[in-house]
Amino acid sequence: MNLPQRKQCAINPAFYQFINDDILPQTPLNSVNFWYDLNCLISDFSAKNTALLATRQQMQSQIDQWHRENPMTENSMSETSKNDYREFLQGIDYLTPAIDDFVIETENVDPEISTMAGPQLVVPVSNARFALNAANARWGSLYDAFYGTDVISKHGELNNEKGFNAHRGQAVINKAKDFLDAHFPLNEGSHHQVSSYLVYYQHLLAFFPDGSESGLKQACQFVAFDGSKNDPSYLLLKNNGLHVGLQIDRHGKIGATDKADVDDIQMESALTTIMDFEDSVSAVDSNDKIAAYRNWFGLMRGNLSASFTKNTQSVLRSLNYDRNFTAKSGEMYCVPGRSLLMVRNVGHLMGTDLIQDIDGNNAPEGIIDAVITALIGSIDLQKNAGDTFRNSRAGSIYIVKPKMHGPEEVRFTCQIFSRVEQMLNLAENTIKLGIMDEERRTALR
């Protein structure tokens, strides 16, 4: 492959083939232009990357020397010593001047980040099965969560029996019904006593064994259902922006013994997941890195799968579909079936043999990550509303940048991603950065 002379880079053949054969055909980008732009990006930013790392090392040496010359513990430091130390850190630019307060607005951010509050997972992207489990953790069983954790461990006698513990199972159901009473209370009575649920016009009604009925104290908490109004198979509730689903099945393992035929209570849980290329991943060579990129590619396309054996049975894991219900108004009501996915790049420190410069030096891995994870993320942006396995409905790519040491490194990162947006023909600020300041030094100025 011949690139225009800039500072020629040597590209790993397997990496080159993967990008050319698998990824670029999913984008409108020209292959020759892409590799030339990547070559230029590495040439333009590698020296600055090296200089920033040298600044880190210089600061660390100065700090080490100060501590050798001023041996003391934190408890033994006087106010004078603390002031001296602060002045020293400011003098070497480790501590930077504070800036005035400011207001900034970020556009096109998905509600999972901008307005909703919920758990976030971090998972190694190199393990397809783990990555799929995390992406699918948007929904989880409240029964399973209570049974499999120590939430009800205060009932010590419930933990001793091997296999399924019926007493513990009943305690789980009782606690789940307590949850419904606490967060979706009825006007009258308790979910513990309900014998059936049905939808009456746009309201959820709960019936009791004596024939009486009650609606929700807050009728607006009922939002959608599946099945018929008179015999719903699923009831979707909503509280503080998060959904809770009652799965109704009188023939189910649990529903068959439940007064109201409730077979499970499912909760919207992990709203976001960080697919991690950094701390939780061990990518020691090009093949490892390409395999990790391939998993991120599969997640963005929606076709990633993993097969494994569980209890002698072969299991195929893939991404969950979105969930479609009938809104109480009669229209379609769609709920995401997966977490909103972000991707965490490596920091500035790492190098990779995916690409080497003319002197045989490994290119900064953070620069390669910036380009390739954003390139793969851009495939998701081509999907239309309602397309299967769409990640960002707001049209953004979410990239977390870790191990930043100070404002200069943050500025450097922003410059790189601005160039990446230009390189990939993305609108300005399409890439949303999550800044991780490992040293707690970062101050914008």
NORTA-V868880 format. One line per field, one symbol per residue. ss: DSSP state (A for helix, B for strand, O for the rest). phi: phi as a letter, one per 30 degrees, with the letter a starting at -180 (. if undefined). psi: psi as a letter, one per 20 degrees, with the letter a starting at -180 (. if undefined). A space follows every 10 residues. Layout:
ss: ???
phi: ???
psi: ???
This chain:
ss: OOOOOOOOOB BOAAAAAAAA AAAAAAOOOO AAAAAAAAAA AAAAAAAAAA AAAAAAAAAA AAAAAAAAAO OOOOOOOOAA AAAAAAAAAA AOOOOOOOOO OOOOOOOOOO AAAAOOOOOB BBBBOOOAAA AAAAAAAABB BAAAAAAAOA AAOOOAAAOO OOOOOAAAAA AAAAAAAAAA AAAOOBOOOO AAABBBBBBB OOBBBBBBOO OOBBBBOOAA ABBBBBBOOO OBBBBBBBBO OBBBBBBBOO OOOOAAAOOO OBBBBBBBOO OBBBBBOOOO OOOOOAAAAA AAAAAAAAAA AOOOBBBBBB OOBBBBBBOO OOBBBBBOOO OBBBBOOOOB BBBBBOOOOO BBBBBBOOOO OBBBAAAAAA AAAAAAAAAA AOOOOOOOOO OOOOOOBBBB BBBBOOAAAA AAAAAAAAAA AAAOOOOOOO BBBBBBBOOO OOOOO
phi: .ccedblecc ceeddedddd dcdeddbddd dddddddded ddddcddded dddddedddd dddedddddb dacddcdddd dddddddddd dcidccddcd dbbbccchcd decdbccadb cbbdddcedd ddeddddebb dddddddcbc ecdddeddcd ddidcddded dddddddddd ddcbdddbib ddcdcabbcc hcbccccced jdbacdeced ddbaabicdd bdcabccbbh iccbccdcad cdecedccec idcabcbdbd dbbcdccced cccdbddddd ddeddddddd djcdbbcacb hicdbccbdd ddccbcdddj ddbcbecbdd ccbcdddddd bbddbbddci dddeddddee ddddeddddd dddcejddid dcdcibccbc cchdcjdddd dedddddddd eddchcdeid dccccccdch cdbdb
psi: poqqpgnpqp ppghgggggg hgghijrjqp gghghghggg ggghigghgh hhhhgghggh gggghghhim pqrhhiprhg gggggghghh hjjgpqqqrq qrpqppqlpq hhghiqprqp qpqpiioggg gggghijhpq phghgghjak hkiimhiiih pqbpohghgh hggghhhhgg hhilqqhqaq hhiphqqrpo dkqpppqrhj irrqrqhnhi hphrrqbrhh mqippprppk iqqppoopoi jrhghhjpgj kohqopppeo hqpoopjdhj qnniaggggh hghhghghgh hjjprpqrpp ljpppoprqq rqpproqiii rqopppiqqp prporraihq rqjhpqahjj ppqphhgggg gghggghhhh iiqrpiqpkp foiikrpopp orlpnrhhhg ggghgghghg gghjlqqpjh pppoponhik hppq.
